[in-house]
C-alpha cells in the first residue's frame, strides 16, 4: 500500500512539472513569435505611480467603459494605426469576427474601475524609477488567440526604455 502512495505522489509531481514547463514554453513562444503591439498608457494617480520597484500601469484603451455593457471576460479588438499604436475598435465576447488588420487581446473585467488587458504592473530594478516615469506606451506581444505578455515600456518616440 505504501508503494502505491509513493507512485501516486510521483505521478502527480511529474504531471505538475509537465504542466508548468508547458506553460513556460507557451510564454516563451509568445515572446518569440507574438506580434508586438504598443498600447498607450493612461495617466495614473502620481501618488501611487511608483510603489517600490514597480510601476502601476493602466491602458488608454480601457478608459471610459461601462460595467453594465461589458462581459466579465472577452476580447478587446484593436487595430494598429500608421505609427504602430493600437487603437480600440470594440469589445466582443468571441475571438471573431475580425476585419482585416484587426487583432484580439484577451481581457478580464475585474470591477467597475479595472479592465485587465495585458499586465497591470511593470517591475524594474531598484533605483530605476525616474527612467520609467517617462513611459508613454506599454509594449505587449500577442498571439492569434489573444494571449498577451508585457515585454517592456516605450517612450514617446516608441523606443524601448532599457
SULJO-V988993 format. One record per pair of residues at least 6 apart in sequence whose C-alpha atoms are under 8 Angstrom apart, sorted by the first residue. I is the first residue (numbers start at 1). J is the second residue. D is the distance in whole Angstrom. If there is no record, write none. Layout:
# SULJO-V988993
I,J,D ; I,J,D
This chain:
# SULJO-V988993
27,149,8 ; 30,141,7 ; 30,142,7 ; 30,143,6 ; 30,148,8 ; 30,149,7 ; 31,141,6 ; 31,149,7 ; 31,151,8 ; 33,143,8 ; 34,141,5 ; 34,142,5 ; 34,143,5 ; 35,140,8 ; 35,141,5 ; 35,142,5 ; 35,143,6 ; 36,139,7 ; 36,140,6 ; 36,141,5 ; 36,142,7 ; 37,80,7 ; 37,84,7 ; 37,85,7 ; 37,86,6 ; 37,139,6 ; 37,140,5 ; 37,141,6 ; 37,142,7 ; 38,84,7 ; 38,85,5 ; 38,86,6 ; 38,137,6 ; 38,138,6 ; 38,139,5 ; 38,140,6 ; 39,59,6 ; 39,60,7 ; 39,61,8 ; 39,85,6 ; 39,86,6 ; 39,87,8 ; 39,137,5 ; 39,138,5 ; 39,139,6 ; 39,140,8 ; 40,59,6 ; 40,60,6 ; 40,61,8 ; 40,85,7 ; 40,86,8 ; 40,136,6 ; 40,137,4 ; 40,138,6 ; 41,57,7 ; 41,58,6 ; 41,59,4 ; 41,60,5 ; 41,135,8 ; 41,136,6 ; 41,137,5 ; 41,138,6 ; 42,57,8 ; 42,58,5 ; 42,59,5 ; 42,60,5 ; 42,63,8 ; 43,58,7 ; 44,56,8 ; 44,57,7 ; 44,58,7 ; 48,56,7 ; 49,55,6 ; 49,56,6 ; 50,56,7 ; 50,129,7 ; 52,126,8 ; 53,123,6 ; 53,124,6 ; 53,125,6 ; 53,126,5 ; 53,127,8 ; 53,129,7 ; 54,121,6 ; 54,122,5 ; 54,123,4 ; 54,124,6 ; 54,129,8 ; 55,121,6 ; 55,122,5 ; 55,123,6 ; 56,120,6 ; 56,121,5 ; 56,122,7 ; 57,119,8 ; 57,120,5 ; 57,121,5 ; 57,122,7 ; 58,120,6 ; 59,117,8 ; 59,138,8 ; 61,87,7 ; 61,88,6 ; 62,115,6 ; 62,117,8 ; 66,112,7 ; 67,111,8 ; 67,112,5 ; 70,91,8 ; 70,109,8 ; 71,93,7 ; 71,109,7 ; 72,108,6 ; 72,109,5 ; 72,110,7 ; 73,93,7 ; 73,106,8 ; 73,107,6 ; 73,108,5 ; 73,109,6 ; 74,91,7 ; 74,92,6 ; 74,93,4 ; 74,94,6 ; 74,95,8 ; 74,106,6 ; 74,107,6 ; 74,108,7 ; 75,91,6 ; 75,92,5 ; 75,93,6 ; 75,94,7 ; 75,95,6 ; 75,104,6 ; 75,105,5 ; 75,106,4 ; 75,107,6 ; 75,146,7 ; 76,88,7 ; 76,89,8 ; 76,90,6 ; 76,91,5 ; 76,92,7 ; 76,104,6 ; 76,105,5 ; 76,106,6 ; 76,107,7 ; 77,88,6 ; 77,89,5 ; 77,90,5 ; 77,91,6 ; 77,92,7 ; 77,98,8 ; 77,102,6 ; 77,103,6 ; 77,104,5 ; 77,105,6 ; 78,86,6 ; 78,87,5 ; 78,88,5 ; 78,89,5 ; 78,90,7 ; 78,102,6 ; 78,103,5 ; 78,104,6 ; 78,105,8 ; 79,86,5 ; 79,87,5 ; 79,88,7 ; 79,89,7 ; 79,101,6 ; 79,102,5 ; 79,103,6 ; 80,86,4 ; 80,87,6 ; 80,101,8 ; 80,102,8 ; 81,87,7 ; 95,104,7 ; 95,145,7 ; 95,146,8 ; 103,144,7 ; 103,146,8 ; 104,144,7 ; 104,145,7 ; 104,146,5 ; 105,117,7 ; 105,118,8 ; 105,142,7 ; 105,145,8 ; 105,146,4 ; 105,147,6 ; 105,148,7 ; 106,117,7 ; 106,118,8 ; 106,146,5 ; 106,147,6 ; 106,148,7 ; 107,115,7 ; 107,116,5 ; 107,117,5 ; 107,118,7 ; 108,115,6 ; 108,116,5 ; 108,117,7 ; 109,115,5 ; 109,116,6 ; 110,116,7 ; 118,140,7 ; 118,148,6 ; 118,149,6 ; 118,150,6 ; 119,149,7 ; 119,150,6 ; 122,152,8 ; 131,161,8 ; 132,153,7 ; 132,161,7 ; 134,155,6 ; 134,156,8 ; 135,153,6 ; 135,154,5 ; 135,155,5 ; 135,156,7 ; 135,161,8 ; 136,153,7 ; 136,154,6 ; 136,155,5 ; 136,156,5 ; 137,153,6 ; 137,154,5 ; 137,155,6 ; 137,156,7 ; 137,158,7 ; 138,150,7 ; 138,151,8 ; 138,152,6 ; 138,153,5 ; 138,154,6 ; 139,150,6 ; 139,151,6 ; 139,152,5 ; 139,153,6 ; 139,154,7 ; 140,148,6 ; 140,149,5 ; 140,150,4 ; 140,151,5 ; 140,152,7 ; 141,148,5 ; 141,149,5 ; 141,150,7 ; 141,151,7 ; 142,148,4 ; 142,149,7 ; 152,160,7 ; 152,161,7 ; 153,160,6 ; 153,161,6 ; 154,160,4 ; 154,161,5 ; 155,161,7
